Amino acid sequence: MNHFANIAKMVTASLPNWQAAHAEGLTGIRTVPGEGNSLTAADGHRFINMCSCSYLGLNLHPAITAGAIQALEQEGMISTSVSRARIAPRLLDETEALLREVFRCDTLVAPSCFIASASVLPLLASGQFTDGAKPLMIFDGRCHFSMQIQKACCADETEVVTSPHNDCAFIERACQTHARVAYICDGAYSMGDNAPLAELTRLQQRYGLFLFIDDSHSLSVSGPRGCGLARAHFEQLNDRTIIVASLAKAFGATGGLIMLSSRRQREMIVYCGGPLGWSQMVSTAGLGAIRAAAKIHLGDELPRLQQRLRDVMRCLDDAVPSANAGNGLPIRVFDLASISDALSASRHLYLKGFYCSAVFFPIVARDRPGIRVMGRANMTRQDIDRFCAAIRTIVGGT
């Protein structure tokens, strides 16, 4: 018991923090339609959502909304309510073909990024992508919960260990003592840093290391056509690399994405990938939104939005430096002395018109409470100046 998680302990340690956040009015906020890039709470308070992962503002793009409506009207149904392996609208193939053009590799869509990971990781543990030999599976200590929760399932197939965060020496030692090794990590982490992709590629070339990367937080934000940090690192995606990502963050739509390199991998995941083969698939409206978002990624608008986001983050970094300043990603975290300080800071910013999430265990380590800021490309210069002035009063520009 409790070899890979301790849910009861997590609840005991974290629930009081969430309850305190609720008492401050920082959870359970409900909104009504707003104007422009702001939201309006049910009590009439207007604010900019700076804990949203829609870093480019594409969740508000009218073409994506129109794409969802058009697909729904075209198909006349929400879903086929059957496995995609058996029956699916032609719209599914059309959407995945556009995604192949965006990401220059084979693609599969899933109802969520979690389902994408849950469909691939047990197969990886069973040796299906490593020539039939079950690999030692190394989960990075900070990889997302959607992957961490698969540890027990994977451990039923093969040996599973956890490495210190971004510790390539740990991985290399494992490669030297095991015939097959798979490393599971994020490309860009939700707290603002990223994987050492150059070193991981070296280990892959030298030892055949298999890389499973969730690159949700850099998709659309970086790389040609918004391919993300991980995909941009490979000229061609090889059969020792699978990338998953959320299409519900900066991409501006919904669902999850699997990037892979071979027809055999695709067949294995579609037919034997568990959740991907169940009767729930991406809805018709979701497919229409993904298709519309993919067209934006293939056009001239995306590079302008990426540049606008870089400008926003540069203004923020100049005003309030942080550990991840200038790293090309849209997430900044500011450490504070206590959970009560983090909650107070989040409340202060909300009243100033900006919702930034207070982060505490289990989102971060118990001794690292703080404020997390998600940049947005659709902020005006006035928005940026007001936000920088507000957050400077909390972190003092240091």
Disulfide bonds with the S-S distance in Angstrom:
none
